[in-house]
Amino acid sequence: MAEHLERLILEGALRPGEKLLAERELAVKLDVSRPSLRDAIAKLEERGLLVSGRNGTHVASFLSQIADPLVTLMRNKPDASFDYLEFRRSIEAAAAGLAAQRATGPDRDGIRAIVARMQAAHGQDDSSEEADADADLHLAIYEAAHNVVMLHIMRTLSDLLRNDVFYNRADLYSRPGVRDLLLQQHLAIADAVLAGDAQAAHAAADAHVEFTLKTLREIRDHNARVQVSLRRIGRTDLIDSGA
């Protein structure tokens, strides 16, 4: 039983932070005795995979030991978004290619459902829901790649992305025409994965992250120029006009 629960955690079926059912309900669901379940949970607690307390038993956020310090570092490093996207570019393209080769029926159904959400949000001009669907689509593709190392690393980074640690998605969406282009790019990735075309999926994902990198650099450079202009204007307050 411990091995079964461990496999569910490793495969991503049980996610960090999720609360397990109460012991009685969980034993019924898994069709095991409560003593056997209790023993399995104790073993996984010893391994650091589960955490039990007054509020029940939760899947341990074991990657938070990496993610929490990373958040602090990233917030204090102006170019962190570019470092992240450079890393993500290679991983994302590889994941899309693998997903095209390995996606199961349920994986494809999940991707289709997220794409429908994204299109609906885009049509309703709901940028918040569209951003959530964006993150969900990328995560669904990582899951469809069926590579557990890739999944757990990118799931942690996906959580940081949702919280705008690396960059503010509102800035990205505010650029004229960008939301439409991003939707087209996401549809191209999803279509290639669903069609089982690994080469097209790899290329579409690579082009998507490259576009995001380019756009964010343009935003950064524009904002830097604005700050220079503001400093020039503000400098008049430092000058003695009577000299």
Backbone as numpy.savetxt, mean C-alpha at the origin, in Angstrom:
# Nx Ny Nz CAx CAy CAz Cx Cy Cz
-2.39 -27.49 14.44 -3.21 -26.29 14.44 -2.35 -25.02 14.44
-1.25 -25.04 15.20 -0.35 -23.89 15.21 0.20 -23.64 13.81
0.54 -24.74 13.13 1.09 -24.62 11.77 0.04 -24.04 10.81
-1.21 -24.42 11.02 -2.29 -23.92 10.15 -2.46 -22.42 10.33
-2.51 -21.96 11.57 -2.65 -20.53 11.83 -1.43 -19.76 11.33
-0.26 -20.36 11.52 0.97 -19.74 11.06 0.95 -19.56 9.54
0.44 -20.56 8.84 0.35 -20.48 7.39 -0.61 -19.36 6.96
-1.72 -19.22 7.67 -2.68 -18.16 7.35 -2.06 -16.78 7.53
-1.21 -16.65 8.54 -0.52 -15.37 8.76 0.51 -15.14 7.67
1.29 -16.17 7.37 2.34 -16.05 6.36 1.76 -15.71 4.99
0.64 -16.35 4.64 0.03 -16.14 3.33 -0.75 -14.83 3.24
-0.93 -14.17 4.39 -1.63 -12.90 4.38 -3.13 -13.00 4.58
-3.64 -14.21 4.82 -5.08 -14.37 5.07 -5.45 -13.72 6.40
-4.56 -13.83 7.39 -4.71 -13.13 8.66 -3.71 -11.98 8.65
-4.21 -10.77 8.78 -3.35 -9.60 8.62 -2.92 -9.02 9.96
-1.75 -8.38 10.00 -1.28 -7.74 11.22 -2.31 -6.79 11.79
-2.55 -6.91 13.10 -3.50 -6.05 13.78 -4.91 -6.59 13.84
-5.23 -7.61 13.04 -6.58 -8.15 13.04 -6.84 -8.95 14.31
-8.07 -8.85 14.81 -8.47 -9.56 16.02 -9.11 -10.89 15.66
-8.65 -11.95 16.31 -9.23 -13.27 16.08 -10.58 -13.37 16.79
-11.39 -14.29 16.34 -12.65 -14.57 17.02 -12.38 -15.04 18.45
-13.39 -14.94 19.30 -13.26 -15.46 20.66 -12.96 -16.95 20.59
-12.32 -17.47 21.61 -11.84 -18.85 21.61 -12.92 -19.86 21.22
-14.10 -19.73 21.81 -15.18 -20.68 21.54 -15.57 -20.65 20.05
-15.77 -19.44 19.52 -16.18 -19.30 18.11 -15.09 -19.78 17.17
-13.85 -19.44 17.49 -12.74 -19.81 16.62 -12.56 -21.32 16.59
-12.73 -21.97 17.74 -12.60 -23.42 17.79 -13.66 -24.10 16.92
-14.88 -23.55 16.93 -15.95 -24.10 16.10 -15.63 -23.89 14.62
-15.17 -22.69 14.28 -14.84 -22.38 12.89 -13.76 -23.30 12.35
-12.76 -23.57 13.19 -11.62 -24.38 12.76 -11.84 -25.87 13.00
-12.97 -26.19 13.67 -13.31 -27.59 13.95 -12.23 -28.29 14.77
-11.82 -27.63 15.85 -10.83 -28.21 16.76 -11.33 -28.01 18.19
-10.72 -28.73 19.10 -11.10 -28.58 20.51 -10.51 -27.27 21.05
-11.12 -26.74 22.07 -10.62 -25.50 22.65 -9.23 -25.67 23.26
-8.95 -26.81 23.94 -7.58 -26.99 24.46 -6.53 -27.00 23.34
-6.85 -27.64 22.21 -5.91 -27.66 21.08 -5.68 -26.26 20.53
-6.76 -25.50 20.44 -6.65 -24.13 19.94 -5.85 -23.28 20.90
-6.12 -23.46 22.20 -5.40 -22.68 23.22 -3.91 -22.96 23.15
-3.56 -24.22 22.95 -2.15 -24.60 22.84 -1.51 -23.99 21.60
-2.24 -23.98 20.50 -1.71 -23.40 19.25 -1.48 -21.91 19.40
-2.43 -21.23 20.03 -2.29 -19.78 20.23 -1.09 -19.48 21.12
-0.90 -20.29 22.16 0.25 -20.09 23.05 1.56 -20.23 22.29
1.63 -21.21 21.40 2.86 -21.41 20.61 3.14 -20.21 19.71
2.08 -19.68 19.10 2.27 -18.54 18.20 2.57 -17.26 18.96
2.11 -17.19 20.20 2.48 -16.05 21.04 3.97 -16.11 21.36
4.47 -17.31 21.64 5.90 -17.48 21.92 6.75 -17.08 20.72
6.23 -17.32 19.53 6.96 -16.99 18.30 6.78 -15.53 17.90
5.95 -14.81 18.64 5.74 -13.40 18.34 4.77 -13.11 17.22
3.97 -14.12 16.84 3.03 -13.94 15.73 1.64 -13.53 16.20
1.31 -13.85 17.44 0.03 -13.46 18.03 0.29 -12.73 19.34
-0.64 -11.84 19.68 -0.55 -11.10 20.94 -1.91 -11.17 21.62
-1.93 -11.62 22.87 -3.19 -11.73 23.61 -3.21 -10.73 24.75
-4.39 -10.18 24.99 -4.55 -9.22 26.08 -5.99 -9.11 26.48
-6.34 -8.05 27.19 -7.71 -7.86 27.66 -8.70 -7.75 26.50
-8.23 -7.24 25.39 -9.12 -7.04 24.24 -9.12 -8.22 23.27
-8.60 -9.36 23.72 -8.60 -10.54 22.87 -7.25 -10.82 22.25
-7.25 -11.68 21.26 -6.01 -12.09 20.59 -5.94 -11.45 19.21
-4.81 -10.83 18.94 -4.60 -10.14 17.68 -3.37 -10.70 16.96
-3.39 -10.58 15.64 -2.20 -10.90 14.87 -1.18 -9.81 15.14
0.03 -10.21 15.48 1.07 -9.24 15.83 1.44 -8.38 14.63
1.67 -7.10 14.90 2.17 -6.20 13.85 3.69 -6.28 13.86
4.20 -7.46 13.47 5.62 -7.71 13.63 6.51 -6.84 12.76
5.96 -6.29 11.67 6.77 -5.41 10.83 6.76 -3.97 11.33
5.95 -3.69 12.38 5.91 -2.33 12.90 7.23 -1.93 13.53
8.02 -2.94 13.96 9.33 -2.64 14.52 10.23 -2.00 13.46
9.95 -2.31 12.20 10.67 -1.69 11.10 9.95 -0.43 10.65
8.63 -0.53 10.53 7.85 0.56 9.95 7.82 1.81 10.81
7.69 1.66 12.14 7.57 2.83 13.00 8.81 3.74 12.94
10.02 3.18 13.10 11.20 4.04 12.94 11.31 4.58 11.52
10.85 3.80 10.55 10.92 4.23 9.16 10.07 5.47 8.93
8.91 5.53 9.58 8.04 6.70 9.44 8.78 7.96 9.86
9.45 7.89 11.01 10.19 9.05 11.51 11.28 9.47 10.54
12.02 8.49 10.06 13.10 8.79 9.11 12.56 9.41 7.83
11.47 8.86 7.32 10.93 9.33 6.06 10.37 10.75 6.16
9.73 11.04 7.28 9.14 12.36 7.45 10.22 13.44 7.51
11.41 13.08 7.96 12.50 14.05 8.10 13.43 14.06 6.90
13.11 13.30 5.88 13.95 13.24 4.68 13.13 13.70 3.49
13.38 14.92 3.00 12.56 15.49 1.93 12.46 14.63 0.67
13.52 13.92 0.34 13.51 13.13 -0.89 13.07 11.68 -0.67
12.48 11.40 0.49 12.08 10.03 0.81 11.08 9.48 -0.20
10.20 10.35 -0.70 9.19 9.87 -1.65 9.84 9.33 -2.91
10.92 9.94 -3.33 11.59 9.48 -4.54 12.36 8.18 -4.30
12.96 8.07 -3.12 13.63 6.82 -2.76 12.62 5.68 -2.74
11.45 5.96 -2.14 10.39 4.95 -2.06 9.92 4.54 -3.45
9.67 5.52 -4.31 9.15 5.21 -5.64 10.18 4.50 -6.51
11.45 4.84 -6.34 12.49 4.13 -7.09 12.51 2.65 -6.69
12.37 2.40 -5.38 12.31 1.02 -4.89 11.04 0.34 -5.39
9.93 1.06 -5.28 8.65 0.47 -5.63 8.54 0.18 -7.13
9.24 0.97 -7.93 9.14 0.79 -9.38 9.53 -0.62 -9.81
10.64 -1.10 -9.28 11.09 -2.45 -9.66 10.20 -3.52 -9.06
9.79 -3.32 -7.80 8.95 -4.31 -7.12 7.56 -4.37 -7.75
7.02 -3.19 -8.06 5.66 -3.12 -8.61 5.58 -3.82 -9.97
6.58 -3.56 -10.81 6.58 -4.17 -12.14 6.70 -5.68 -12.03
7.58 -6.14 -11.14 7.75 -7.58 -10.95 6.47 -8.22 -10.42
5.82 -7.54 -9.47 4.59 -8.06 -8.88 3.49 -8.17 -9.93
3.37 -7.16 -10.77 2.34 -7.19 -11.81 2.57 -8.34 -12.78
3.84 -8.54 -13.14 4.16 -9.66 -14.04 3.83 -11.00 -13.42
4.19 -11.16 -12.14 3.89 -12.41 -11.44 2.38 -12.60 -11.28
1.68 -11.51 -10.98 0.23 -11.60 -10.80 -0.45 -12.05 -12.10
0.04 -11.57 -13.22 -0.53 -11.98 -14.51 -0.36 -13.48 -14.72
0.73 -14.03 -14.20 1.01 -15.45 -14.36 0.32 -16.32 -13.32
0.13 -15.77 -12.11 -0.28 -16.60 -10.98 -1.67 -16.32 -10.43
-2.31 -15.25 -10.85 -3.60 -14.88 -10.26 -4.63 -16.00 -10.39
-5.34 -16.26 -9.31 -6.40 -17.26 -9.30 -7.73 -16.58 -9.63
-8.78 -17.39 -9.74 -10.11 -16.83 -9.98 -10.52 -15.82 -8.92
-10.39 -16.16 -7.62 -10.73 -15.19 -6.58 -9.87 -13.93 -6.64
-8.58 -14.09 -6.98 -7.71 -12.92 -7.12 -8.26 -11.98 -8.20
-8.63 -12.55 -9.32 -9.14 -11.74 -10.44 -10.47 -11.08 -10.08
-11.32 -11.80 -9.37 -12.59 -11.22 -8.94 -12.35 -10.02 -8.03
-11.38 -10.16 -7.14 -11.05 -9.06 -6.24 -10.54 -7.84 -6.99
-9.68 -8.07 -7.97 -9.15 -6.97 -8.77 -10.27 -6.28 -9.54
-11.17 -7.07 -10.13 -12.30 -6.48 -10.88 -13.18 -5.61 -9.97
-13.42 -6.09 -8.76 -14.26 -5.33 -7.82 -13.61 -4.01 -7.45
-12.30 -4.01 -7.25 -11.60 -2.78 -6.89 -11.59 -1.81 -8.06
-11.39 -2.33 -9.26 -11.42 -1.47 -10.45 -12.79 -0.81 -10.59
-13.86 -1.56 -10.32 -15.21 -0.99 -10.39 -15.38 0.13 -9.37
-14.84 -0.07 -8.17 -14.88 0.97 -7.13 -14.13 2.21 -7.58
-12.96 1.98 -8.15 -12.12 3.09 -8.60 -12.82 3.90 -9.68
-13.43 3.21 -10.64 -14.13 3.90 -11.72 -15.33 4.68 -11.20
-16.05 4.08 -10.24 -17.22 4.76 -9.67 -16.79 6.01 -8.91
-15.73 5.90 -8.12 -15.23 7.05 -7.36 -14.74 8.15 -8.30
-14.08 7.73 -9.37 -13.59 8.71 -10.35 -14.76 9.45 -10.99
-15.80 8.71 -11.34 -16.96 9.33 -11.96 -17.70 10.27 -11.04
-17.65 10.00 -9.73 -18.32 10.83 -8.74 -17.40 11.92 -8.19
-16.18 11.99 -8.72 -15.18 12.97 -8.29 -14.89 12.84 -6.79
-14.89 11.59 -6.31 -14.59 11.30 -4.91 -13.12 10.91 -4.80
-12.25 11.90 -4.62 -10.82 11.65 -4.64 -10.36 10.80 -3.46
-11.05 10.91 -2.32 -10.67 10.12 -1.15 -10.91 8.63 -1.39
-12.10 8.30 -1.89 -12.41 6.90 -2.18 -11.55 6.38 -3.33
-11.28 7.24 -4.29 -10.43 6.83 -5.41 -9.02 6.51 -4.93
-8.52 7.31 -3.99 -7.18 7.06 -3.44 -7.14 5.75 -2.67
-8.21 5.45 -1.92 -8.28 4.18 -1.20 -8.31 3.01 -2.17
-9.09 3.15 -3.24 -9.16 2.09 -4.24 -7.82 1.91 -4.94
-7.12 3.01 -5.15 -5.78 2.99 -5.73 -4.87 2.09 -4.89
-4.80 2.38 -3.59 -3.95 1.59 -2.70 -4.41 0.13 -2.64
-5.73 -0.07 -2.63 -6.27 -1.44 -2.58 -5.91 -2.23 -3.83
-5.93 -1.57 -4.98 -5.60 -2.26 -6.23 -4.15 -2.73 -6.23
-3.25 -1.86 -5.82 -1.84 -2.25 -5.79 -1.63 -3.41 -4.82
-2.30 -3.36 -3.67 -2.16 -4.44 -2.70 -2.75 -5.74 -3.25
-3.87 -5.65 -3.94 -4.49 -6.84 -4.53 -3.57 -7.48 -5.56
-2.81 -6.67 -6.27 -1.87 -7.20 -7.25 -0.71 -7.89 -6.54
-0.25 -7.32 -5.44 0.80 -7.99 -4.65 0.30 -9.33 -4.15
-0.95 -9.36 -3.70 -1.52 -10.62 -3.21 -1.63 -11.63 -4.34
-2.02 -11.17 -5.52 -2.17 -12.07 -6.67 -0.83 -12.59 -7.18
0.26 -11.91 -6.81 1.59 -12.37 -7.21 2.00 -13.64 -6.46
1.36 -13.89 -5.31 1.62 -15.08 -4.50 3.10 -15.24 -4.15
3.67 -14.13 -3.69 5.04 -14.13 -3.17 4.95 -13.53 -1.78
5.10 -14.36 -0.74 4.81 -13.90 0.62 5.79 -12.83 1.11
7.04 -12.90 0.68 8.01 -11.88 1.10 7.61 -10.53 0.51
7.34 -10.52 -0.77 6.90 -9.30 -1.44 5.62 -8.76 -0.80
4.69 -9.64 -0.51 3.41 -9.23 0.05 3.57 -8.53 1.38
4.33 -9.13 2.31 4.43 -8.55 3.65 5.21 -7.24 3.64
6.25 -7.15 2.84 7.00 -5.90 2.75 6.14 -4.80 2.16
5.47 -5.09 1.06 4.69 -4.07 0.39 3.39 -3.75 1.12
2.87 -4.70 1.90 1.69 -4.39 2.71 2.04 -3.33 3.75
3.21 -3.44 4.35 3.65 -2.44 5.32 3.83 -1.09 4.65
4.47 -1.08 3.49 4.67 0.18 2.77 3.35 0.74 2.27
2.40 -0.12 1.95 1.08 0.33 1.52 0.38 1.08 2.64
0.53 0.61 3.87 -0.06 1.30 5.01 0.53 2.70 5.16
1.84 2.82 4.94 2.48 4.12 5.02 2.00 5.03 3.90
1.81 4.45 2.72 1.33 5.22 1.58 -0.07 5.78 1.86
-0.93 4.97 2.45 -2.29 5.43 2.75 -2.28 6.63 3.68
-1.28 6.67 4.56 -1.19 7.75 5.54 -0.37 8.93 5.05
-0.09 8.96 3.75 0.64 10.08 3.13 2.01 10.29 3.76
2.66 9.21 4.20 4.00 9.33 4.77 4.98 9.73 3.68
4.87 9.11 2.51 5.85 9.35 1.46 5.54 10.59 0.63
4.28 10.83 0.36 3.90 12.03 -0.37 2.40 12.24 -0.21
1.97 13.47 -0.46 0.56 13.83 -0.31 -0.16 13.55 -1.62
-1.02 12.56 -1.61 -1.72 12.19 -2.84 -2.66 13.28 -3.32
-3.12 14.14 -2.39 -3.99 15.24 -2.80 -3.24 16.18 -3.74
-1.96 16.39 -3.48 -1.15 17.22 -4.38 -1.07 16.59 -5.76
-0.91 15.29 -5.77 -0.81 14.57 -7.04 -2.11 14.69 -7.83
-3.23 14.47 -7.15 -4.53 14.50 -7.82 -4.93 15.91 -8.26
-4.36 16.93 -7.62 -4.75 18.30 -7.94 -4.17 18.79 -9.26
-3.19 18.09 -9.79 -2.58 18.49 -11.07 -3.57 18.25 -12.21
-3.72 19.20 -13.11 -4.68 19.06 -14.22 -4.43 17.79 -15.04
-5.48 17.00 -15.19 -5.39 15.81 -16.03 -4.77 14.60 -15.39
-4.17 14.76 -14.20 -3.44 13.65 -13.59 -4.38 12.52 -13.16
-5.52 12.87 -12.57 -6.44 11.81 -12.12 -6.90 10.95 -13.28
-7.18 11.58 -14.41 -7.61 10.81 -15.59 -6.50 9.89 -16.08
-5.28 10.41 -16.10 -4.15 9.60 -16.54 -3.89 8.44 -15.60
-3.99 8.71 -14.29 -3.76 7.64 -13.30 -4.81 6.54 -13.44
-6.06 6.94 -13.69 -7.11 5.93 -13.88 -6.79 5.06 -15.09
-6.39 5.68 -16.18 -6.05 4.93 -17.38 -4.89 3.97 -17.12
-3.91 4.44 -16.35 -2.76 3.59 -16.04 -3.17 2.40 -15.18
-4.02 2.66 -14.19 -4.47 1.57 -13.33 -5.28 0.54 -14.13
-6.11 1.03 -15.03 -6.90 0.12 -15.86 -5.99 -0.71 -16.76
-4.93 -0.10 -17.26 -3.99 -0.84 -18.12 -3.29 -1.95 -17.35
-2.90 -1.66 -16.10 -2.27 -2.68 -15.27 -3.25 -3.81 -14.99
-4.46 -3.43 -14.54 -5.46 -4.44 -14.20 -5.85 -5.29 -15.41
-6.04 -4.65 -16.54 -6.43 -5.39 -17.75 -5.36 -6.41 -18.14
-4.09 -6.01 -18.03 -3.00 -6.92 -18.40 -2.91 -8.09 -17.43
-3.09 -7.81 -16.15 -3.07 -8.89 -15.15 -4.22 -9.85 -15.41
-5.42 -9.30 -15.61 -6.60 -10.14 -15.83 -6.49 -10.95 -17.12
-5.77 -10.40 -18.10 -5.59 -11.11 -19.37 -4.47 -12.14 -19.32
-3.72 -12.13 -18.21 -2.60 -13.07 -18.08 -1.40 -12.69 -18.92
-1.30 -11.41 -19.28 -0.19 -10.93 -20.12 0.89 -10.35 -19.22
1.87 -11.17 -18.85 2.90 -10.76 -17.90 3.74 -9.60 -18.43
4.08 -9.65 -19.69 4.93 -8.60 -20.27 4.21 -7.25 -20.26
2.95 -7.24 -20.66 2.17 -6.00 -20.67 1.94 -5.49 -19.26
1.70 -6.40 -18.31 1.48 -5.99 -16.92 2.74 -5.36 -16.34
3.89 -5.97 -16.61 5.18 -5.45 -16.15 5.40 -4.05 -16.72
5.18 -3.88 -18.01 5.40 -2.59 -18.67 4.44 -1.52 -18.16
3.18 -1.89 -17.97 2.17 -0.92 -17.51 2.47 -0.45 -16.09
2.88 -1.36 -15.21 3.21 -0.99 -13.84 4.44 -0.11 -13.80
5.44 -0.44 -14.60 6.66 0.35 -14.66 6.36 1.77 -15.14
5.55 1.88 -16.18 5.19 3.20 -16.73 4.40 4.02 -15.71
3.55 3.35 -14.95 2.73 4.04 -13.94 3.61 4.66 -12.85
4.54 3.90 -12.31 5.38 4.44 -11.24 6.33 5.50 -11.80
6.82 5.30 -13.01 7.68 6.31 -13.65 6.92 7.64 -13.79
5.66 7.56 -14.20 4.84 8.77 -14.33 4.66 9.45 -12.98
4.40 8.66 -11.93 4.23 9.23 -10.60 5.51 9.93 -10.14
6.64 9.29 -10.37 7.94 9.90 -10.04 8.11 11.24 -10.76
7.86 11.24 -12.05 8.04 12.45 -12.86 7.12 13.56 -12.38
5.87 13.23 -12.11 4.90 14.24 -11.68 5.27 14.81 -10.32
5.69 13.96 -9.39 6.06 14.44 -8.06 7.30 15.33 -8.12
8.23 15.01 -9.01 9.41 15.86 -9.17 9.00 17.24 -9.72
8.05 17.24 -10.64 7.56 18.51 -11.17 6.89 19.33 -10.08
6.11 18.67 -9.22 5.45 19.36 -8.11 6.49 19.92 -7.15
7.50 19.11 -6.82 8.56 19.57 -5.91 9.27 20.78 -6.49
9.64 20.72 -7.76 10.38 21.82 -8.38 9.52 23.09 -8.45
8.24 22.92 -8.76 7.33 24.07 -8.81 7.21 24.71 -7.43
7.02 23.88 -6.40 6.89 24.41 -5.04 8.16 25.12 -4.60
9.31 24.60 -5.01 10.58 25.24 -4.67 10.68 26.62 -5.31
10.23 26.73 -6.55 10.26 28.03 -7.23 9.31 29.02 -6.57
8.15 28.52 -6.13 7.20 29.38 -5.42 7.83 29.92 -4.14
8.52 29.05 -3.40 9.16 29.48 -2.16 10.23 30.54 -2.42
10.98 30.39 -3.51 11.98 31.41 -3.87 11.29 32.74 -4.14
10.19 32.70 -4.88 9.46 33.93 -5.18 8.94 34.59 -3.91
8.42 33.78 -3.00 7.90 34.33 -1.74 9.01 34.93 -0.90
10.18 34.31 -0.92 11.30 34.86 -0.15 11.75 36.20 -0.75
11.70 36.30 -2.06 12.07 37.56 -2.70 11.10 38.67 -2.31
9.81 38.32 -2.29 8.80 39.31 -1.91 8.96 39.68 -0.44
9.16 38.66 0.40 9.29 38.91 1.83 10.55 39.66 2.20
11.56 39.61 1.35 12.84 40.25 1.66 12.70 41.76 1.79
11.67 42.34 1.17 11.50 43.80 1.25 11.29 44.26 2.69
10.81 43.37 3.53 10.61 43.73 4.94 11.92 43.84 5.69
13.01 43.34 5.09 14.31 43.36 5.75 15.17 44.54 5.31
14.68 45.33 4.37 15.48 46.40 3.79 15.07 47.76 4.37
16.06 48.55 4.71 15.82 49.92 5.18 15.68 50.81 3.95
14.47 51.11 3.58 14.23 51.88 2.36 14.72 53.31 2.46
15.01 53.77 3.68 15.49 55.15 3.84 16.99 55.27 3.74
17.68 54.13 3.57 19.15 54.19 3.53 19.63 54.76 2.20
